[in-house]
Amino acid sequence: MRTFQFQIPPKTKSLLTKVGQLADERGEAAYAVGGFVRDLFLRRPGMDIDITVEGDGLTFAEKLAKLTGSEVEAFTQFGTSIVVIPGFGKVDVATARTESYEKPGALPKVEKSGIVQDLYRRDFTINAMALSLTPGYFLKLLDPFGGLEDLKKGRVRALHEKSFIDDPTRIFRAVRFEQRFKTRIEEKTQKWLLEAVKGDYIQKVSGERLRNELRLIFQEPHPERAVLRLEELGVLPRIHPALGVPLEAKKALPQIDAAIGFFRRNQITLEEEKMVWFQALLSNPSVHEAESLSKRLMLSRPEQKIVTQCATVHPAIYGELSGEGVMVSRMYKLLCPLKSEIQCFLMAAAPTPVLRQKLAGYFSKIQKSKPWIRGRDLQAMGIAPGFRYSFILLEALNAQLDGKFKNRKETLEWVKKTFVA
């Protein structure tokens, strides 16, 4: 094993030292593993640490929590725990284990093992490296499958040919890592990946897990790259026939991040921000297909509403929005009923820069515009409460948006003249 000099924050190094000493006192061996190790070599150390123990990981986590004044949550089915250390963050602690899959896409059965067998169960060689934390061997690298060499050469390589069949969600991880680290999926690994895609093994994965993988894609620094790669590999329609990246969406992808940024700057709330990206994956579905997709991915009710609305408004709404002399009030009538995530994607996917600017101007104006009159003003004029209120207020707002009134005073005068006997 080779020892490396890493730029590790003092707080993190101190914790790793304590972990190694605790394991040594218990007659066990502890290793830092997975993404933490990979990111150290990439010089982008993170706070979350994964620890694997050759021994009893659950008991070890409890001892570590006591040592650091932390809380621990155990997941005994997989022999894993999460220790949340105050002022530091999460430390995942697991028993070294092997995994076997009864069928593709199923959750694995686990058995205790040594560290090398534990590394072999992982997805890619770049995630199958470990750093010893044992005193005397502190930060020595264990790399039985050549992960460091793959990292240097910029390639994502699976550990065995059944990797994507055992766990098809690794298809999404391969794409995420390839795009995040600007690497490439190794040739044989891509062959195995495509075989799993064509074999429809993705269909064996639960909707919840697939939805979570897509969400992780949308959290990447450049989701558009990963989305296009998924399309290139034929992954999306294997999730559901309603998924794909049509030509209009491909043109929209580079604009989505800017559109989301515009909404943030203008303080327009996006409750389901990832769903702005998700709309780029919709291959012009019918309402029935949208409902089927929502069920397949087990989308939440707000997410379902976004998918359904998207199916009903695209792309016909652009014809009305881009017409000559379209008033702001007309734009309001078309856009107001839509979820803000739909509005954001419509701006990103606008077929022309002129329409995109028009929508940006509209959203800015609407966000800054507050109705000059409200129900209490109508009541003060002696107008009896009832269905007329909605009509009067809407008409007043439309006239305000279209610039027919200059101020609140003119609006009130119009109401008195038009609706008060």
N, C-alpha and C positions, 0 to 999 in steps of 0.2 A: 504494500500500500504506500502511496506517495502522500507527502504532506504539502499543503499549499498555504500560501499567505493570502488571506482574504481581507478586504476592507469591511470588517464587521463592526457595527456600532458597539461601543463598550457595554451597554445594557444587555444587548443580545448575546455577546460573547460571555458575559458573566452568567447569564441564565444557562447557556450551553454547558459551561463548566460545572454548574451545580447539578445539571441533569446527569452528566458523566460521573460525577462523584457519588451521587445517590445510587446510580446503577451499580457502580463498583462496590459500594458498601453492601448492596443486596446480593452480590455475586452474580449480577446480570450484565449484559452489554446493551448499551443504548446508542442509537445512530440518528443523526439528522438525515432526512431522506426527501426524495421527490422534488417538487417545484422549488423549495427553499434552496436546495443544493444547486439545482440548475441555474437559478437566478443569481446565486453567488458568482458562478463562473461567467455569467453575462454582465456582472457588475451592476446588478439592479436588485440588491437585497431587500426583501420584504419583511414585514413584521411577523406574519403568521409562520409558525414553525411546525413541521411534521416530525415527530419522533417515533421511531420503531424500536421496541424493546425485545430482545431475545430473553423471554421470561414471561412474567405475568404483567401485561400492560395495564390492566384495570387497577390492580393493587398499586403498581408504580405511579399511576396518575393520582391516586388518592394520597400517596406519600408526597408527591411533588406539590400537590395543592396545599397540603399541611405545611410543607417547608416554605412555601411562598405566600401563605395567607390568601389562598385563592379558592374559587369554587370549581367543582368538577361535575361534569355530566357524562354518564356512561351509556354506551350503546353495546350491551353485552353480546348481541347476536353476532357482531363482527369483531368483538374484542377491542373496541376503540373507545376513547374518551376525549373530551375537550376540556382543557384546563384554562380558565379565563383568569389571567394574572393582572391584578390592578396596576394601572400605569404602563402596562406592556401590551397586552392583547391576547390572542388565542394561541394555545399550543395544543396541537392534536397529538395524542399519544395512542399508539396501537401495538398490539402484540404481533410479533413477526408471524406471518401466516401464509399458507397456500390457499388458493381458491379453485373451486371446480364449479362448472355450470351444468345443471341438469338439462337445460335447453337454451338455445340462443335468446339473448335479451332478458333472461331471468336474472334475479339477484343471485350472487354466488353463495355456495356453501364454503365455509372456511374451516381450516385446521391449523393448529400451531405448527411453526416450522422455524428454520434458521433464516438469517438475513438474506442469503443468496436466493433461496427459494422465494422469499418475500419480494425481492426485487424483480424476479422473473415473472411474477403475476401482474406487473404493472403494464401500462399501455405502450410506452415508447422508451427507447434506450436513454433518451435525454432525461427521462424521469426515473430511471432505474439506477441512479448513483446514490451512494450513501457516504456520509462523513462520520467516522468513529468519534465518539465523545468520551471514550474510556481514557482515564489519566494514563499518560505514557504513549498513547496512540491518538491523542487529541487532534482532530481535524485531518486525520489520514483518510485518503479517498479509497473507497471500495467501488470498483467500476467493472464488474464481471462481464458486461455486455457491450463495452465500447461506447458508452454514452458521451463521454467527453470528446472523443474523436468525431462523433456525429455532430456534436454541438459546434466544434471548430469548423467542420466542413459544411455546416448549414443544411442538415438534412433531418427529416423526421422519419424514424425507422421503427417499425413495430417489432416486437420480440419474437413473434411466431405467426405462422400462416393462419391460425384460427382466431387471432386477436379480435378482428372485427366481427367475426361470427359469434364468439363468446359474448362480446359486449359491443353491439352496433353503435352505441353512443360515442365510441372512440373515433368513429368517422368524423363527427363534428369537432372533436378535440384535435384531430390531425389537421383539419382545416384551420382551426383557430391558431394553433401553434405555428403552422406554416406561414400564415399571414401576419401574425403578431411579431414573429422573430425574423420575418423576411427570409425564410428558408425555403426548402422544397421537400415534398414528400418523396422519399426514396423510391426508386423504380419498382422494386419488388413489393414494397409496402403498398404502393398505389395499385398494383395488380390485385393484391389481396383485398384492398378496400373496394375496388370496382366489382370484384366477385361477390362481395357481401351486399353491395348495393343492388346488383342485378339479381341476386338470390332473394331479394325482398326480405332480408333479415330485419330491416328497419321496422317492418310491420309488426314484428314480435315485441317491440319495445312499447312500454306503456305511454299513453298520451302525456302524462305528467312529466315523465323523464324527457320526452322529446321537446315539450314546451320549455322546460328548464334549459335544455341545450341551446335552443334558439335564443332564449333570453341572454345566455352567456355570449353568444355571437354578437348580439346587439350592444353588449357592454364593452366590446373591444374598441381600441382607439380608432380603427377604420373598419366598421362593420361592412361597408360596401364591398371591400375586397373579399371578405369571407363569403358574403352572399353570392357574389359572382362565381366564386370557386365552387360553392355547393351546387350552383346551377350547371356549371361546366361538368361536374362529376355525375350529374343526373340524380342527385340526392333528393331534391325538393319534391318532385312528383311521387317519389316512393314513400314520402310521409303521407301525402294526400294528393289526389289528382287536381285539387284546386290550387296547389302551390306551384309556382314557377316564376320566372322573372321576364315578363313581357317587355317588348322593346321600349314602351313608354316608361316602364319602371327602371330599365337600365339607364335611360337618360336622366331619370330623377335621382338615382342613387347618389351622384356627386353633390346634389343640392340639399339632401336631407339634413346633414349636420348643420349647414348654414341656416336652414329653416328653423330647426330646433333652437339654435342660438338666437335667432331673431325673436322667437316667442319668449325665451327666457329674458332677454333684454327688455322686452316690452311687458314683462310680468303677466303674460298670458299663461294660465295654469295648464300644464299637461300632466294629468293624473297618472296616465299610463304611457310614459314617454317612449318606452320600447315599442309600443304599438305603432308609432309613426314609422319605424323601420319595418315592422311586420307587414304593413300594407304593400311594401315593395315586393313582397313574396306572393301576393295574391294574383293569380293568373285569370283576372276578369271572371270571378266565379258568379254563378247565379245565386239567388237568395237561398235556394235549397242546398247548394254546394257549400255556401258560407256557414249554414247551420250544421251541416255534416262535419265540416272542418273544425268548427268550435267544439263539437262533441268529441271529435277524435283527439284534440289537443287539451281537452278538459279546461277550456278557457274560463276565466271568471266572467261574471255577468257584464261588468263594464267592458271587458275585452270582446265579449260576444257582440255587444251593441256596436262596437267600432267596426268589427268585421262585417256585420249585417249592413250597416250604413254605407260602408265602403262599396259593398256589392250593388247598392241601389243608386249611388250617385256618380260613380265613375263610368265612362268618361263624359257622359252627356252634359254634366253641369258646366263644363268648360265652354260649350256653345253659348249658353245663356250668359255666362260671366264675361265673355269676350266680345259680345255684341256691341255695335256702335251705340253710344249714348246711354249705356246702362247706368241708371242712377244708383247712388249709394244705398238708397232705401230698398231697391231691388236686390242688390247684393246681400243686404242684411236679411231679407226674406229668404233667400236661397241658403245662406251660410249659417244663420243663427241657430237653426234646429240641429245642426251637426255638432258632434263632439269635437273639442278643440284639436284632438289628435288627427281627425279627418281633415280639419281646416289646415293644419300644419302640412300634412302630406299633399293636399291640393296645391298649396303654395310651392312646395318643392317640385311637384310633378307638372307644374304649369307648362303647356307646350311651347310657350314663347317667353323670352325675357320681359317683354312688354306686359304680358298678363301677370307674370310673377311680381313685377314692380307695382302693378295695379292692386294686386291682392295685399302686398306689403303696406301700401298706402291705406287701404281699407282697414286692415287690422290695427294699424297705428291709430287711425281716426276713431274707430269703434272703442278701442281701449281707453282713449282719453275722453270720449264723449259720455256724459251722464245726462239722462233725461232732464229737461228743464222743468217739467211739471210732473206731478205725481197724483195719486188718488186723493190725497188730502186737499190738494188745490181744487179739484173738481167738487169735492164735498163743500169746501168753503164758498164756492160759487152757487151752491144750492142745487147742484145736479144730484139727483137721487142715485144712491149706489145701485149697481146692477150690471148686466152684461155690457151696457153702453160704455162703462169705464174702460174696458179692454180696447174697444174700438177707438174711442177718443184718444187714449194714451198712445196707441200704435200709430194713428194718423199724425198725431203731434210729433212723435219721434221720427217718423218718416220725413216729414216736412223739415224737421230740424237737421237731419242727416243730409238732406238734399240742399241745404242752405237757403230754404225759403224764409226762415226766420233768422234774425241776427242775434236775438237774445231771449231771455225768459219773458221779459215784458211783452214782446211781440207775440210770443206763443200764447200767453194768457189772454191777450186781446183777441186773438183769433178764436180761441175756445169760447170766449164770452159771445162774440159776434155770431159764431156758427151754431152753438149748442145751447146757449142760455136764452130763453124766450124774453 
